[in-house]
Amino acid sequence: MLHSSPEPDGSSSSRAVPYSLLELASVREGDSVGQTLANSVAYAKHGEQLGFNRFWLAEHHNMEGISSSATSVLIGHVAGATKTLRVGSGGIMLPNHPPLVVAEQFGTLESLYPGRIDLGLGRAPGTDPITSRALRREHLGAEQFPDDVAKLQTLLGPLKPGQQVKAIPGAGTNVPIWLLGSSLYSAQLAAQRGLPYAFAGHFAPRLYREAISLYRNQFQPSETLKKPYAMLAVPAIPADTDEEARFLATTSYQRILSLFRGQPLWMRPPVESMNGLWNSGEKAGVQDFLSLQLLGSAETIRKQLDRLLASVEVDELMFTIDLYDPEKRRHALDILAATRPEDREKNRSLS
């Protein structure tokens, strides 16, 4: 079963949608990795205090400016610094790892932090072709993904008579497995296997409605999950005012521009204007990349969330928040938390 995961109720209302966080452990220009990870832990702890549901770390490799490559190590570090937050992978890029190794790592994490670990799986390498060849098991790639998912389900499930390959620890832990995707492929596979599904709308928004609809329509109940459970990842820039949010958002614009240009992905300070930093084609590309971005004050983001949730039926939202100043980034969680229906009612009663 999904340990303490909320049961989907089929509602698209924001009232039924928990908030979660996706983290890349992004390095500010000039900061050390150690300082970056300390900031990530402080961010996770603040999210926990505010009632955020999950904190997932994304696996990327050979990307200057992103320090989440040793994803399972960081999951243990964050889980050890928190008490109730579900901590997991968003995701483990399965072509890079033998299923047995993943099962042992996450079985260990589940044994240390029972009921708090999620295993999100992706079928991309999370890096460039040269690095993927350095990471990948010989002659294996994304085409092995369905078989590798099945192996992980077996390794993390109860031991079977005569089973020769065992994950110790891992066997019998039933760590919740999620399939992640930015296209229709993983949506279909998650539906067939009866697994929860997360769509990467924070960087590939184009197919979010089609993928989640396909997942829901084709979902087949399993021992793991009786009803479909879909999560949508979206970028967000919450701030005290819309004007401040537009200013702070230039950090993420610069970063995505660097991604397009094949440059290091350091977090850079916000700027008053992007004019002169990008051309019209690059501007259009960044805006398309961030077409699901929520940006503004709490009131503005409430309205944007209402429109988003009217366009797609999701059970949970996961936010990526790229802000340069760690203190403003934590404060952004205060603003985002205030957009939840229960917090709206609380604020009304205090006014």
N, C-alpha and C positions, 0 to 999 in steps of 0.2 A: 504494500500500500504506500501511497504518498504520505510520508510522515508529516503530520500536522499541516498538510496542505489544505487550503480552503476548498470545500466541495463546490464545484461549479453549479450555479442554479439557473443557467440559461439566460440570465438578465444582462442587458447591455448598459444598464444604468451605472453611473459612476459610484452609486451607493454600494455596489457589490464588488468593486474592483480594488483589491489591495495594491499598494505602491511598493516597488522594489528598486534596486539600484544595480547598475552595471559599471564595473570599474576596470580601467586599463592600466592603472598605476602610472599615469602620465607624468613625465619628468619636466619640470619647469626649466627653462634655459638657465644654466648656471647652477642648478641644484644637484645634489648627489642622489643616488638611488636610495641610500639610507634615509635621507630626509623625505624623499617622495613616499616611501613606504610608511614612514611615521605619519605623514599627512593622510595616507589612505586609511590607516587604522583609526585615526581621529575622526575621519569622515564616516567610517562604518559605525563607530560607537555613537556618533551623533544621530545617524539614521536610526539606529536601534532605539535610542531614547525617544525618538519621535514616532516609533511604531512602524517603521518600514519593515517589510516582510522578509525580503531576501537581499543578499549582497553577493553578486556573482563577479568573478574575475575572468577576463578573456585572454586566451592564449594567442600571443603573437611572437614572431621571431625575427631577428635581424632588423629591428626597427628602432633606430635611435630616437629616444623620447618615449618609448613604451617599455615598462619594466615588469610586465606580468608574464614573462615567458615560462618561468617555473611555477605554473599555475597551482598545482597541488600543494606546493610548499607555502605559497601565500594564503591559500584557503585555510591551512592549519594555523598560520600565524594570526589571521583575522578571527577565526573561530575561537582561538585561545584568548583573544582580547575582548571578546563579547560573550553574552550569556544566553540570549534568546534568538538572536538573528540567525536565519538560515543562511549558510554560506556555501557557495558552490561554484561551478565552472560555467562560463558563458562564452565559449565552451572549451572543453578538451577537443582538440583537433585530431580525431581518431586515426587518420592516415599516418600520423607521426608516431603512434605508440602501439605496441602489442597489447591486445585486450587484457592479458594476464597482468601486465604491469599496472594498467589503469585500475583493474579490479583490486589488486593488492594495496595500491595507494589509497583508493577511496574506501576500501574496507577498513584500512587503518584509521582514516579520518572519521569514519562513522563509529568505530569502536571508541575513539577518543571523545567525540562530540555527538553522542547518540541522538538521532532524531533531528539533526540540524544540518545535514550535508546533502547537497544536490549534485548530480552528475549530468551536466548538459553536454551534449555531443554534437560536434560539427564534422562535416565531411570534406572541408577545404583544409589546406595545409596551414593557413594563417601566416603566409610569408611569400617570398618570391621564389621562382622556380629553382634557382641555384641552391638556396637554403633548404627548400623542401627536399631536394635530392640528398642533402647532407643529413636531414632528419629522418627521412622515410625508410621504412623497412624495405629490404631488397625486392624490387619488382612489384611492390604493392602500393596502391593509391586509393583514390576515392571510390573506385569500382568495388572495393572490398567492404565498403561501409555497411551495407545490410547484414553481411555475414559477421562482421566485427560487433555490430550491435547485438546480434543474437548470442554471440559468444559471451559478451559482457552480461547479458541477462542471465545466462546459465551460470557464469562464475559468481555472480552476486546473489543468486538464488540459493535455495536449499540444496545441500549435497544430495546427489542421486546415487543409487547403488551402482557400483562398478565405475564411477567417475574417476578417471585417471588424473586429469589436470584439475587442481583445486587452487583457489585463491585463499591463502591463509596468511593474514586475515582477509576477509571478504565474503567467503561463502556464508549464506544465510543472513547477511546484513540487509539485503534488499534495498540498497541505496537507490533512491528515486532516480530513474533515467529519463532525461528530457531529450528530445531531438530538436535541434536548432536549424534554422534555414533562412535563406533570402530568396528562394525560388519555390516552385511547386513540388520539387522532388521530395524534400524531407517532410513536407506537409502530408503528402500521400503515404510515405513510409510510416510516419507517426500514427496516422489514422489506421493503417493496416495492422500495426503492432499494438494498438490501444495504449499509446504512450502520450504524455503531455507534450505540447509543442510550443516553441517560442520563435517568433518571427523577428528578423533583424531589421526593423524599420528605421533604426538609427543610422544605417548607412545604405540600405537598399530598399527604399520605400515603395517602389513602383508596384509590386505585386502583393502588397499586404492584405488587401481585401480578398483577392482571388485565393491566396494561399490559405488564409484562415477559414474562408468559406468552404474550400475543398476539404480541408481537415475536418471540419464539423460535419459536412455532408457524408463523408466516407468513413467516419470513425466507427471502429468495431470494438465493443467493450472487451476488456481483458481482466485478468486477475489483478493487474496493476491499477486499472482505472475503469470505472463503470461508465462515466460520462466524459465527453471531450473537455479538455482544459487547455485553453490557448492564452498565451502571454504575448504581448506586443512591446518591443523595445522602441523607444522614441527619444530623440534628443530634446533637452529642455534648458532654457536660460531663465530661471526665475530671479527676479530682482525687486527692489522696493518700488521702482517706477518703470514704466515702459521705456522711457528714455535711457535709464541706466542699463536696462537689459540689452537694448540695441548696441550700446557701447561695449558692454562685456562680451557680447556675442562675437566681436571681431577676433577674439582669441581663437575660437573654433574655426572661424573663416580662414584665418592664417594657417591653421594646422591642416585643414583639408586641402587648401591650396598647395601646401608643401607635399601632401600625399600625392596630389595630381602631378606634381613636378618631379617626384622621386627624390625629394629632399628629406633631411632629418625632421622628425615630428615633435621637436621640442615645443612645449607650451610657451607662447610668447605673450607679453603684456598686451592688453587691449589698446586700440588706437582710435583716434577721433574719426578717421575716415579711411576706408579701404581704397579710395581713389589713388591711382598710381601704383597700387600693390598688385592689382589684377587687371586683366583685360576683360572685355565684354563676354567672351566665350568662357573664360574661367569663372567669372561671376555667375553666369548661367549654370555652369556645372556644379558649383558649390551650392547654389540655391536648390538645384534638383536633388543633390545629395541630402540636403537638410529639409526636404519638402514637408516632413512631418514634425519639424521642430516647433516646440511650444516656447513662446518667448514673451516676457512681460511681467507685469505685477501679478499678484495673486488673483485679482479680479479678472484681468485679461486672460490669464491661463485657465481659469475656471471656464470661461466661455469657449476657449479653444478646445479644452477637454470635452466639453459637452458636444461640440461639433464632431470631434474625433470619435467619441463613443457612440454617436448616432450613425456613424459610417461603417462600423464594424463591431461584431460581437466578440468581446474579449473578456477573460476572467481575471486578468491581472495586467498591470502596466509596469514596465521596467524602464527607468530613466537613465540616460547618460547625461552628465552635467559637466561640461568642459569650461571651467573658470580658472583664471590664472591665480587669483588670490585664494589661498586655502581657507581663510576666514570667511570670505564672501561665498565660497563654495559651500561651506557648512551652513551659512545663513540662508543660502538658496534652498536648503532642505526645510528650513522653518517655513519659508514662503510656500513651497510646494505642499508641505503637509497641511497648510491652512486651506488648500483647495479641496481637501477631502470632505465629503458631505457631512460627516460627523463633526469635523472641525468648523465647518460653516455654521452649523446649528449652535455650537458652543460659542462662537464669536457673536452670533446674533443675541444669545441670551446674556452675554456680558455687556452688550451695547445699550 
